[in-house]
Amino acid sequence: MKILKIDPRNPSEKVLREAADAINSGKLVVYPTETVYGLGADATSDETVRKVFAVKGRDSKNPTSIAVSSHEMLQKFAEVPPPAERLIKKFFPGPLTLVLHAKPGVSKLLISQDGKIGIRFPSSPVAIGLVDFSGRPITSTSANISGRPSPATAEEAVAQLGKSVDLVLDAGKCEVGVPSTVVDATSRSPRILREGAIKEKEITDAFAKP
């Protein structure tokens, strides 16, 4: 396991490229977001996604979300209905995970039985840069053992995952420190599946009449 320090606001391109190369070669990378540290792998590869489930001790029937770095990338991998557009306009990039109908292109292990996928567009420059330099979506699950607290620091992530990961990007403590809010936006009335950094009232206010 290799640990690299990185500036959370002005990340080194060299460090990001090294981490992206690791992702693209099938390795696991712990990286910071604005919420908590994530466990990143190539989201298009069944093999590396299986590694993520194994390292976390997570049931493979419980898919993880993915991270994208642009609206264009989001639309490439998911269908975006009008209700989701309202949330995207208000909260992306930011601490929100949208559950949408998946399009082909990512590992089938990341898609639920009803054809849905969770997608994050984080605001963290490190996370965005890692996706950009990887040239593909990456897994966006917290860097912890399933059932244990989500790590707000690289040290907390390493304490749980240890040498089972290949590279850790240490940007200090995450700004928010709690996981993203998860919203199923596949219907006309989006449903909150997990309240996190964005509160329920903020979601409902986004749909209030002008």
MDAnalysis code that builds the backbone (N, CA, C; Angstrom):
import MDAnalysis as mda
import numpy as np

u = mda.Universe.empty(630, n_residues=210, atom_resindex=np.repeat(np.arange(210), 3), trajectory=True)
u.add_TopologyAttr("name", ["N", "CA", "C"] * 210)
u.add_TopologyAttr("resid", np.arange(1, 211))
u.add_TopologyAttr("resname", ["MET", "LYS", "ILE", "LEU", "LYS", "ILE", "ASP", "PRO", "ARG", "ASN", "PRO", "SER", "GLU", "LYS", "VAL", "LEU", "ARG", "GLU", "ALA", "ALA", "ASP", "ALA", "ILE", "ASN", "SER", "GLY", "LYS", "LEU", "VAL", "VAL", "TYR", "PRO", "THR", "GLU", "THR", "VAL", "TYR", "GLY", "LEU", "GLY", "ALA", "ASP", "ALA", "THR", "SER", "ASP", "GLU", "THR", "VAL", "ARG", "LYS", "VAL", "PHE", "ALA", "VAL", "LYS", "GLY", "ARG", "ASP", "SER", "LYS", "ASN", "PRO", "THR", "SER", "ILE", "ALA", "VAL", "SER", "SER", "HIS", "GLU", "MET", "LEU", "GLN", "LYS", "PHE", "ALA", "GLU", "VAL", "PRO", "PRO", "PRO", "ALA", "GLU", "ARG", "LEU", "ILE", "LYS", "LYS", "PHE", "PHE", "PRO", "GLY", "PRO", "LEU", "THR", "LEU", "VAL", "LEU", "HIS", "ALA", "LYS", "PRO", "GLY", "VAL", "SER", "LYS", "LEU", "LEU", "ILE", "SER", "GLN", "ASP", "GLY", "LYS", "ILE", "GLY", "ILE", "ARG", "PHE", "PRO", "SER", "SER", "PRO", "VAL", "ALA", "ILE", "GLY", "LEU", "VAL", "ASP", "PHE", "SER", "GLY", "ARG", "PRO", "ILE", "THR", "SER", "THR", "SER", "ALA", "ASN", "ILE", "SER", "GLY", "ARG", "PRO", "SER", "PRO", "ALA", "THR", "ALA", "GLU", "GLU", "ALA", "VAL", "ALA", "GLN", "LEU", "GLY", "LYS", "SER", "VAL", "ASP", "LEU", "VAL", "LEU", "ASP", "ALA", "GLY", "LYS", "CYS", "GLU", "VAL", "GLY", "VAL", "PRO", "SER", "THR", "VAL", "VAL", "ASP", "ALA", "THR", "SER", "ARG", "SER", "PRO", "ARG", "ILE", "LEU", "ARG", "GLU", "GLY", "ALA", "ILE", "LYS", "GLU", "LYS", "GLU", "ILE", "THR", "ASP", "ALA", "PHE", "ALA", "LYS", "PRO"])
u.atoms.positions = np.array([
    [0.834, -1.199, 0.000],
    [0.000, 0.000, 0.000],
    [0.874, 1.255, 0.000],
    [0.516, 2.204, -0.850],
    [1.251, 3.453, -0.956],
    [0.342, 4.600, -0.553],
    [0.858, 5.530, 0.240],
    [0.083, 6.693, 0.669],
    [0.715, 7.947, 0.084],
    [-0.101, 8.742, -0.612],
    [0.369, 9.983, -1.215],
    [-0.424, 11.154, -0.660],
    [0.270, 12.176, -0.176],
    [-0.392, 13.385, 0.277],
    [-0.860, 14.179, -0.952],
    [-2.020, 14.820, -0.816],
    [-2.539, 15.607, -1.928],
    [-3.333, 16.791, -1.382],
    [-3.186, 17.933, -2.034],
    [-3.896, 19.144, -1.636],
    [-5.364, 18.996, -2.021],
    [-6.303, 19.115, -1.076],
    [-7.715, 18.898, -1.395],
    [-8.310, 19.938, -2.334],
    [-7.748, 21.136, -2.351],
    [-8.301, 22.220, -3.179],
    [-7.528, 22.415, -4.485],
    [-6.250, 22.114, -4.458],
    [-5.418, 22.289, -5.651],
    [-4.555, 21.040, -5.832],
    [-5.194, 19.931, -6.198],
    [-4.475, 18.647, -6.253],
    [-3.419, 18.589, -7.343],
    [-2.326, 17.914, -7.030],
    [-1.225, 17.733, -7.978],
    [-1.655, 16.863, -9.153],
    [-1.411, 17.349, -10.357],
    [-1.738, 16.569, -11.550],
    [-0.920, 15.286, -11.591],
    [0.314, 15.357, -11.142],
    [1.181, 14.184, -11.141],
    [0.606, 13.080, -10.238],
    [0.168, 13.488, -9.058],
    [-0.402, 12.511, -8.120],
    [-1.710, 11.947, -8.663],
    [-2.535, 12.802, -9.240],
    [-3.797, 12.342, -9.808],
    [-3.568, 11.351, -10.943],
    [-2.562, 11.632, -11.769],
    [-2.264, 10.719, -12.883],
    [-1.788, 9.362, -12.362],
    [-0.989, 9.379, -11.310],
    [-0.520, 8.118, -10.738],
    [-1.704, 7.310, -10.187],
    [-2.619, 8.004, -9.515],
    [-3.791, 7.322, -8.966],
    [-4.700, 6.813, -10.084],
    [-4.858, 7.601, -11.134],
    [-5.685, 7.189, -12.266],
    [-5.074, 5.981, -12.976],
    [-3.754, 5.973, -13.097],
    [-3.074, 4.818, -13.696],
    [-3.328, 3.555, -12.870],
    [-3.344, 3.732, -11.547],
    [-3.628, 2.597, -10.665],
    [-5.054, 2.086, -10.897],
    [-5.998, 3.005, -10.980],
    [-7.387, 2.633, -11.262],
    [-7.481, 1.867, -12.572],
    [-6.846, 2.390, -13.598],
    [-6.948, 1.797, -14.932],
    [-6.203, 0.470, -15.068],
    [-5.345, 0.174, -14.100],
    [-4.634, -1.109, -14.124],
    [-5.286, -2.136, -13.190],
    [-6.481, -1.800, -12.708],
    [-7.235, -2.754, -11.908],
    [-6.973, -2.698, -10.414],
    [-6.356, -1.618, -9.946],
    [-6.047, -1.507, -8.522],
    [-7.116, -0.719, -7.778],
    [-7.048, -0.779, -6.451],
    [-7.999, -0.087, -5.592],
    [-7.353, 1.150, -4.989],
    [-8.064, 2.262, -5.049],
    [-7.538, 3.546, -4.575],
    [-8.509, 4.174, -3.578],
    [-8.004, 4.522, -2.413],
    [-8.789, 5.286, -1.442],
    [-8.609, 6.761, -1.773],
    [-9.721, 7.481, -1.898],
    [-9.633, 8.890, -2.307],
    [-10.635, 9.734, -1.517],
    [-10.328, 11.019, -1.342],
    [-11.231, 11.887, -0.585],
    [-12.344, 12.455, -1.455],
    [-13.507, 12.648, -0.842],
    [-14.564, 13.433, -1.453],
    [-14.896, 14.544, -0.459],
    [-15.887, 15.355, -0.759],
    [-16.279, 16.384, 0.200],
    [-17.009, 15.789, 1.398],
    [-17.514, 14.549, 1.251],
    [-18.268, 13.920, 2.343],
    [-17.381, 13.023, 3.188],
    [-16.989, 11.870, 2.658],
    [-16.104, 10.923, 3.347],
    [-15.126, 10.350, 2.319],
    [-14.183, 9.549, 2.794],
    [-13.244, 8.908, 1.869],
    [-13.942, 7.765, 1.132],
    [-13.651, 7.665, -0.169],
    [-14.253, 6.628, -0.990],
    [-13.246, 5.565, -1.380],
    [-13.779, 4.427, -1.813],
    [-12.951, 3.332, -2.310],
    [-13.172, 3.251, -3.814],
    [-12.148, 3.618, -4.566],
    [-12.282, 3.742, -6.006],
    [-11.693, 2.585, -6.784],
    [-12.442, 2.161, -7.800],
    [-11.985, 1.131, -8.737],
    [-12.662, 1.409, -10.069],
    [-12.155, 0.800, -11.113],
    [-12.723, 0.939, -12.447],
    [-14.159, 0.405, -12.448],
    [-15.131, 1.292, -12.610],
    [-16.533, 0.888, -12.540],
    [-17.000, 0.138, -13.783],
    [-16.145, 0.046, -14.793],
    [-16.527, -0.688, -16.002],
    [-16.036, -2.131, -15.973],
    [-15.281, -2.489, -14.938],
    [-14.651, -3.808, -14.868],
    [-15.285, -4.686, -13.785],
    [-15.834, -5.823, -14.187],
    [-16.392, -6.763, -13.208],
    [-15.328, -7.214, -12.218],
    [-14.131, -7.458, -12.718],
    [-13.055, -7.985, -11.867],
    [-12.712, -7.029, -10.736],
    [-12.532, -5.745, -11.062],
    [-12.151, -4.800, -10.009],
    [-13.323, -4.479, -9.088],
    [-14.535, -4.495, -9.616],
    [-15.700, -4.264, -8.761],
    [-15.848, -5.405, -7.750],
    [-15.555, -6.618, -8.182],
    [-15.584, -7.749, -7.243],
    [-14.577, -7.529, -6.111],
    [-13.425, -6.950, -6.436],
    [-12.424, -6.659, -5.404],
    [-12.996, -5.699, -4.358],
    [-13.734, -4.710, -4.824],
    [-14.329, -3.731, -3.910],
    [-15.262, -4.419, -2.924],
    [-16.145, -5.280, -3.422],
    [-17.063, -6.002, -2.547],
    [-16.299, -6.887, -1.552],
    [-15.255, -7.541, -2.047],
    [-14.486, -8.439, -1.186],
    [-13.778, -7.676, -0.070],
    [-13.164, -6.558, -0.417],
    [-12.413, -5.767, 0.561],
    [-13.347, -5.191, 1.628],
    [-14.526, -4.738, 1.205],
    [-15.470, -4.149, 2.145],
    [-16.256, -5.203, 2.928],
    [-16.246, -6.458, 2.450],
    [-17.096, -7.465, 3.055],
    [-18.553, -7.162, 2.793],
    [-18.831, -6.631, 1.618],
    [-20.169, -6.184, 1.255],
    [-20.861, -7.238, 0.396],
    [-22.138, -7.438, 0.635],
    [-22.935, -8.374, -0.148],
    [-22.981, -7.897, -1.597],
    [-22.621, -8.759, -2.526],
    [-22.600, -8.379, -3.937],
    [-23.997, -8.083, -4.480],
    [-25.029, -8.447, -3.726],
    [-26.395, -8.127, -4.135],
    [-26.786, -6.710, -3.732],
    [-25.848, -6.000, -3.094],
    [-26.084, -4.624, -2.655],
    [-25.115, -3.713, -3.412],
    [-25.470, -3.299, -4.632],
    [-24.539, -2.547, -5.486],
    [-24.051, -1.255, -4.844],
    [-22.864, -0.827, -5.236],
    [-22.339, 0.456, -4.798],
    [-22.601, 1.490, -5.886],
    [-22.477, 2.750, -5.533],
    [-22.673, 3.820, -6.508],
    [-21.382, 4.077, -7.279],
    [-21.488, 4.940, -8.289],
    [-20.319, 5.339, -9.067],
    [-20.156, 6.855, -8.999],
    [-18.947, 7.304, -9.281],
    [-18.663, 8.732, -9.342],
    [-18.374, 9.127, -10.776],
    [-18.938, 10.263, -11.198],
    [-18.669, 10.840, -12.513],
    [-18.111, 12.244, -12.315],
    [-17.602, 12.820, -13.386],
    [-16.963, 14.137, -13.256],
    [-17.608, 15.206, -14.122],
    [-18.763, 14.886, -14.727],
    [-19.452, 15.867, -15.558],
    [-20.892, 15.429, -15.785],
    [-21.728, 16.372, -16.190],
    [-23.100, 16.044, -16.538],
    [-23.132, 15.135, -17.761],
    [-22.199, 15.349, -18.674],
    [-22.142, 14.522, -19.881],
    [-21.862, 13.068, -19.528],
    [-20.951, 12.836, -18.598],
    [-20.638, 11.480, -18.186],
    [-21.835, 10.851, -17.466],
    [-22.519, 11.635, -16.666],
    [-23.706, 11.136, -15.975],
    [-24.741, 10.653, -16.988],
    [-24.989, 11.467, -18.006],
    [-26.002, 11.121, -19.007],
    [-25.568, 9.932, -19.861],
    [-24.287, 9.675, -19.920],
    [-23.794, 8.533, -20.686],
    [-24.147, 7.220, -20.007],
    [-24.211, 7.229, -18.677],
    [-24.407, 5.984, -17.932],
    [-25.763, 5.861, -17.246],
    [-26.608, 6.880, -17.357],
    [-27.929, 6.810, -16.720],
    [-28.950, 7.652, -17.466],
    [-30.203, 7.231, -17.363],
    [-31.312, 8.017, -17.888],
    [-31.658, 9.090, -16.862],
    [-31.841, 10.323, -17.334],
    [-32.069, 11.437, -16.417],
    [-33.449, 12.046, -16.671],
    [-34.459, 11.656, -15.883],
    [-35.800, 12.200, -16.052],
    [-35.891, 13.615, -15.481],
    [-36.962, 14.348, -15.818],
    [-37.111, 15.736, -15.345],
    [-36.964, 15.930, -13.833],
    [-37.544, 15.050, -12.981],
    [-37.351, 15.261, -11.537],
    [-35.877, 15.233, -11.132],
    [-35.137, 14.345, -11.764],
    [-33.708, 14.270, -11.458],
    [-32.989, 15.526, -11.923],
    [-33.419, 16.097, -13.037],
    [-32.796, 17.312, -13.550],
    [-32.882, 18.444, -12.540],
    [-33.986, 18.520, -11.816],
    [-34.142, 19.589, -10.829],
    [-33.135, 19.428, -9.695],
    [-32.929, 18.184, -9.269],
    [-31.961, 17.931, -8.202],
    [-30.539, 18.156, -8.697],
    [-30.272, 17.751, -9.927],
    [-28.946, 17.940, -10.510],
    [-28.612, 19.428, -10.588],
    [-29.575, 20.217, -11.033],
    [-29.354, 21.656, -11.178],
    [-29.033, 22.311, -9.840],
    [-29.683, 21.826, -8.775],
    [-29.490, 22.465, -7.464],
    [-28.306, 21.912, -6.680],
    [-28.058, 20.595, -6.788],
    [-27.103, 19.975, -5.871],
    [-25.842, 19.397, -6.501],
    [-25.774, 19.289, -7.840],
    [-24.562, 18.743, -8.468],
    [-23.672, 19.863, -8.985],
    [-22.365, 19.772, -8.824],
    [-21.668, 18.749, -8.032],
    [-21.863, 18.999, -6.540],
    [-21.933, 17.902, -5.785],
    [-22.141, 18.046, -4.353],
    [-22.468, 16.723, -3.689],
    [-22.848, 16.766, -2.414],
    [-23.005, 15.553, -1.595],
    [-24.347, 14.843, -1.776],
    [-24.690, 14.540, -3.029],
    [-25.938, 13.866, -3.351],
    [-25.661, 12.674, -4.251],
    [-26.288, 11.536, -3.937],
    [-26.255, 10.365, -4.809],
    [-27.646, 10.171, -5.378],
    [-27.756, 10.147, -6.698],
    [-29.040, 9.916, -7.348],
    [-29.130, 8.476, -7.822],
    [-30.251, 7.842, -7.553],
    [-30.517, 6.505, -8.072],
    [-31.349, 6.679, -9.334],
    [-30.807, 6.207, -10.465],
    [-31.419, 6.401, -11.773],
    [-31.434, 5.082, -12.541],
    [-32.188, 5.034, -13.629],
    [-32.162, 3.856, -14.484],
    [-30.839, 3.838, -15.240],
    [-30.141, 2.709, -15.173],
    [-28.802, 2.599, -15.758],
    [-28.846, 2.402, -17.265],
    [-27.823, 2.934, -17.914],
    [-27.555, 2.638, -19.313],
    [-26.382, 1.659, -19.353],
    [-26.174, 0.975, -20.478],
    [-25.037, 0.051, -20.571],
    [-23.707, 0.787, -20.440],
    [-22.694, 0.054, -19.972],
    [-21.353, 0.634, -19.939],
    [-20.591, 0.411, -18.658],
    [-21.316, 0.201, -17.554],
    [-20.636, -0.078, -16.294],
    [-20.802, -1.559, -15.961],
    [-20.042, -2.016, -14.980],
    [-20.139, -3.406, -14.548],
    [-21.570, -3.736, -14.132],
    [-22.033, -4.893, -14.552],
    [-23.390, -5.338, -14.177],
    [-23.528, -5.499, -12.674],
    [-22.404, -5.640, -11.972],
    [-22.430, -5.795, -10.520],
    [-22.848, -4.505, -9.812],
    [-22.827, -3.386, -10.529],
    [-23.185, -2.092, -9.954],
    [-24.625, -1.708, -10.249],
    [-25.323, -2.576, -10.950],
    [-26.704, -2.300, -11.337],
    [-27.636, -3.223, -10.561],
    [-28.664, -2.658, -9.970],
    [-29.606, -3.449, -9.172],
    [-30.469, -4.326, -10.067],
    [-31.186, -5.224, -9.448],
    [-32.034, -6.142, -10.206],
    [-33.120, -5.425, -10.985],
    [-33.520, -4.247, -10.510],
    [-34.539, -3.487, -11.243],
    [-33.921, -2.469, -12.203],
    [-32.633, -2.652, -12.490],
    [-31.992, -1.849, -13.526],
    [-31.562, -0.454, -13.125],
    [-31.381, -0.222, -11.819],
    [-31.012, 1.116, -11.344],
    [-29.548, 1.173, -10.905],
    [-29.030, 2.387, -10.900],
    [-27.650, 2.601, -10.462],
    [-27.570, 3.901, -9.674],
    [-26.707, 3.943, -8.655],
    [-26.473, 5.158, -7.888],
    [-25.315, 5.932, -8.494],
    [-25.501, 7.236, -8.678],
    [-24.469, 8.066, -9.312],
    [-24.207, 9.317, -8.481],
    [-22.917, 9.584, -8.284],
    [-22.439, 10.769, -7.562],
    [-21.638, 11.652, -8.500],
    [-21.838, 12.964, -8.400],
    [-20.970, 13.937, -9.063],
    [-20.389, 14.781, -7.932],
    [-19.292, 14.322, -7.323],
    [-18.747, 15.002, -6.147],
    [-18.172, 16.368, -6.486],
    [-18.123, 17.230, -5.481],
    [-17.547, 18.562, -5.689],
    [-16.066, 18.610, -5.356],
    [-15.538, 17.554, -4.760],
    [-14.118, 17.506, -4.398],
    [-13.230, 17.557, -5.638],
    [-12.304, 18.519, -5.733],
    [-11.393, 18.578, -6.872],
    [-10.560, 17.306, -7.035],
    [-10.240, 16.648, -5.931],
    [-9.463, 15.406, -6.015],
    [-10.303, 14.313, -6.673],
    [-11.527, 14.146, -6.216],
    [-12.405, 13.114, -6.775],
    [-12.690, 13.379, -8.251],
    [-12.991, 14.641, -8.577],
    [-13.267, 14.988, -9.977],
    [-12.039, 14.723, -10.837],
    [-10.873, 15.132, -10.346],
    [-9.642, 14.931, -11.107],
    [-9.322, 13.466, -11.308],
    [-9.585, 12.645, -10.287],
    [-9.312, 11.212, -10.392],
    [-10.179, 10.578, -11.483],
    [-11.452, 10.960, -11.530],
    [-12.340, 10.442, -12.579],
    [-11.899, 10.954, -13.948],
    [-11.583, 12.239, -14.020],
    [-11.162, 12.827, -15.297],
    [-9.930, 12.128, -15.865],
    [-8.910, 11.961, -15.023],
    [-7.673, 11.353, -15.511],
    [-7.835, 9.856, -15.770],
    [-8.797, 9.230, -15.084],
    [-9.065, 7.820, -15.353],
    [-9.799, 7.655, -16.678],
    [-10.574, 8.674, -17.043],
    [-11.312, 8.616, -18.290],
    [-12.519, 7.702, -18.244],
    [-12.978, 7.395, -17.039],
    [-14.106, 6.472, -16.860],
    [-14.694, 6.674, -15.470],
    [-15.923, 6.228, -15.242],
    [-16.475, 6.332, -13.890],
    [-15.742, 5.386, -12.943],
    [-15.726, 5.743, -11.674],
    [-15.101, 4.879, -10.676],
    [-16.119, 4.584, -9.575],
    [-15.870, 3.536, -8.820],
    [-16.782, 3.216, -7.723],
    [-16.737, 4.317, -6.673],
    [-17.890, 4.557, -6.065],
    [-18.005, 5.638, -5.087],
    [-18.676, 5.132, -3.821],
    [-18.076, 4.112, -3.247],
    [-18.547, 3.589, -1.969],
    [-17.578, 4.035, -0.884],
    [-18.044, 4.193, 0.331],
    [-17.159, 4.647, 1.402],
    [-16.050, 3.631, 1.661],
    [-14.888, 4.144, 2.031],
    [-13.693, 3.306, 2.222],
    [-13.683, 2.702, 3.623],
    [-14.669, 1.836, 3.859],
    [-14.797, 1.203, 5.172],
    [-15.234, -0.247, 5.024],
    [-15.151, -0.979, 6.115],
    [-15.740, -2.307, 6.173],
    [-17.248, -2.124, 6.329],
    [-18.028, -2.853, 5.570],
    [-19.485, -2.695, 5.635],
    [-19.991, -2.812, 7.066],
    [-20.826, -1.855, 7.440],
    [-21.391, -1.852, 8.783],
    [-20.605, -1.029, 9.785],
    [-19.398, -0.608, 9.389],
    [-18.578, 0.217, 10.283],
    [-18.630, 1.668, 9.848],
    [-18.189, 2.616, 10.688],
    [-18.319, 4.038, 10.358],
    [-17.575, 4.421, 9.077],
    [-18.177, 5.349, 8.340],
    [-17.529, 5.867, 7.137],
    [-16.381, 6.787, 7.533],
    [-15.208, 6.642, 6.910],
    [-14.031, 7.394, 7.341],
    [-14.000, 8.830, 6.818],
    [-13.714, 9.764, 7.710],
    [-13.570, 11.168, 7.324],
    [-12.110, 11.539, 7.112],
    [-11.200, 10.618, 7.446],
    [-9.763, 10.850, 7.234],
    [-9.148, 9.623, 6.576],
    [-7.997, 9.838, 5.969],
    [-7.283, 8.722, 5.348],
    [-6.855, 7.707, 6.400],
    [-6.467, 8.193, 7.580],
    [-6.040, 7.295, 8.654],
    [-7.165, 6.346, 9.061],
    [-8.380, 6.872, 9.129],
    [-9.525, 6.037, 9.493],
    [-9.786, 4.978, 8.425],
    [-9.603, 5.357, 7.164],
    [-9.792, 4.395, 6.069],
    [-8.746, 3.292, 6.130],
    [-7.493, 3.678, 6.337],
    [-6.403, 2.703, 6.401],
    [-6.580, 1.770, 7.598],
    [-7.061, 2.313, 8.718],
    [-7.262, 1.492, 9.909],
    [-8.262, 0.367, 9.645],
    [-9.220, 0.613, 8.759],
    [-10.219, -0.411, 8.451],
    [-9.800, -1.321, 7.299],
    [-9.266, -0.736, 6.244],
    [-8.984, -1.512, 5.026],
    [-7.548, -2.002, 4.934],
    [-6.633, -1.306, 5.611],
    [-5.241, -1.741, 5.661],
    [-4.609, -1.983, 4.305],
    [-3.869, -3.067, 4.205],
    [-3.086, -3.351, 3.002],
    [-3.914, -3.996, 1.886],
    [-5.222, -4.056, 2.072],
    [-6.076, -4.620, 1.023],
    [-6.297, -3.631, -0.118],
    [-5.878, -2.366, 0.080],
    [-5.937, -1.378, -1.000],
    [-4.529, -1.104, -1.493],
    [-4.421, -0.559, -2.696],
    [-3.119, -0.362, -3.316],
    [-2.561, 1.043, -3.124],
    [-3.442, 2.029, -3.103],
    [-2.993, 3.424, -3.040],
    [-3.994, 4.243, -2.233],
    [-3.470, 5.168, -1.420],
    [-4.315, 6.057, -0.625],
    [-3.935, 7.498, -0.924],
    [-4.924, 8.302, -1.290],
    [-4.711, 9.737, -1.476],
    [-5.152, 10.436, -0.195],
    [-4.205, 11.003, 0.519],
    [-4.467, 11.614, 1.812],
    [-4.573, 13.126, 1.651],
    [-5.807, 13.633, 1.791],
    [-6.043, 15.071, 1.667],
    [-6.502, 15.677, 2.986],
    [-6.211, 14.985, 4.086],
    [-6.653, 15.480, 5.375],
    [-8.112, 15.138, 5.629],
    [-8.724, 15.840, 6.551],
    [-10.107, 15.545, 6.945],
    [-11.087, 16.062, 5.904],
    [-12.090, 15.251, 5.602],
    [-13.109, 15.651, 4.631],
    [-13.926, 16.818, 5.186],
    [-14.316, 17.699, 4.300],
    [-15.008, 18.922, 4.694],
    [-16.350, 18.657, 5.374],
    [-17.145, 17.739, 4.834],
    [-18.480, 17.472, 5.371],
    [-18.433, 16.425, 6.478],
    [-17.798, 15.294, 6.207],
    [-17.587, 14.286, 7.239],
    [-18.701, 13.274, 7.423],
    [-19.796, 13.410, 6.677],
    [-20.881, 12.416, 6.711],
    [-21.204, 12.026, 5.276],
    [-21.767, 10.825, 5.060],
    [-22.033, 10.372, 3.693],
    [-23.041, 11.238, 2.947],
    [-23.096, 11.045, 1.644],
    [-24.035, 11.784, 0.800],
    [-25.470, 11.352, 1.081],
    [-26.390, 12.209, 0.735],
    [-27.810, 11.863, 0.767],
    [-28.135, 11.070, -0.495],
    [-28.930, 10.012, -0.348],
    [-29.276, 9.156, -1.487],
    [-30.758, 9.333, -1.813],
    [-31.037, 9.652, -3.074],
    [-32.405, 9.890, -3.514],
    [-32.702, 9.070, -4.762],
    [-33.786, 8.302, -4.717],
    [-34.260, 7.591, -5.898],
    [-35.080, 8.583, -6.720],
    [-34.553, 8.938, -7.892],
    [-35.197, 9.952, -8.732],
    [-35.757, 9.347, -10.012],
    [-36.158, 8.084, -9.946],
    [-36.666, 7.414, -11.144],
    [-38.168, 7.618, -11.334],
    [-38.855, 8.188, -10.345],
    [-40.292, 8.425, -10.466],
    [-40.582, 9.919, -10.401],
    [-41.844, 10.292, -10.555],
    [-42.217, 11.711, -10.543],
    [-42.071, 12.310, -9.153],
    [-42.068, 11.448, -8.134],
    [-41.908, 11.915, -6.754],
    [-40.665, 11.273, -6.155],
    [-39.497, 11.920, -6.295],
    [-38.252, 11.361, -5.777],
    [-38.364, 10.963, -4.302],
    [-37.700, 9.868, -3.966],
    [-37.801, 9.282, -2.633],
    [-36.423, 9.250, -1.980],
    [-36.329, 9.767, -0.762],
    [-35.064, 9.766, -0.028],
    [-34.832, 8.378, 0.556],
    [-33.722, 7.774, 0.175],
    [-33.364, 6.449, 0.672],
    [-32.431, 6.542, 1.874],
    [-31.653, 7.615, 1.916],
    [-30.742, 7.845, 3.053],
    [-30.499, 9.336, 3.184],
    [-30.820, 9.867, 4.347],
    [-30.518, 11.276, 4.587],
    [-29.075, 11.395, 5.051],
    [-28.352, 12.297, 4.437],
    [-26.950, 12.489, 4.781],
    [-26.620, 13.957, 4.849],
    [-25.654, 14.378, 4.052],
    [-25.184, 15.762, 4.089],
    [-26.269, 16.761, 3.684],
    [-27.137, 16.364, 2.772],
    [-28.259, 17.211, 2.368],
    [-29.506, 16.737, 3.106],
    [-30.191, 17.637, 3.763],
    [-31.324, 17.261, 4.601],
    [-32.610, 17.134, 3.781],
    [-33.555, 16.387, 4.359],
    [-34.812, 16.108, 3.661],
    [-35.517, 17.391, 3.228],
    [-35.516, 18.406, 4.083],
    [-36.199, 19.663, 3.749],
    [-35.580, 20.308, 2.520],
    [-34.259, 20.202, 2.375],
    [-33.607, 20.784, 1.214],
    [-34.043, 20.085, -0.071],
    [-34.243, 18.766, 0.037],
    [-34.705, 18.018, -1.133],
    [-36.136, 18.402, -1.478],
    [-36.999, 18.440, -0.471],
    [-38.404, 18.774, -0.736],
    [-38.540, 20.214, -1.211],
    [-37.727, 21.129, -0.680],
    [-37.773, 22.528, -1.111],
    [-37.398, 22.665, -2.592],
    [-36.540, 21.766, -3.060],
    [-36.124, 21.808, -4.457],
    [-37.300, 21.523, -5.388],
    [-38.330, 20.867, -4.842],
    [-39.509, 20.539, -5.651],
    [-40.709, 21.425, -5.323],
    [-40.518, 22.374, -4.400],
    [-41.606, 23.277, -4.056],
    [-41.907, 24.199, -5.239],
    [-43.154, 24.567, -5.365],
    [-43.536, 25.475, -6.459],
    [-42.884, 26.825, -6.255],
    [-42.457, 27.470, -7.345],
    [-41.816, 28.793, -7.245],
    [-42.740, 29.809, -6.586],
])
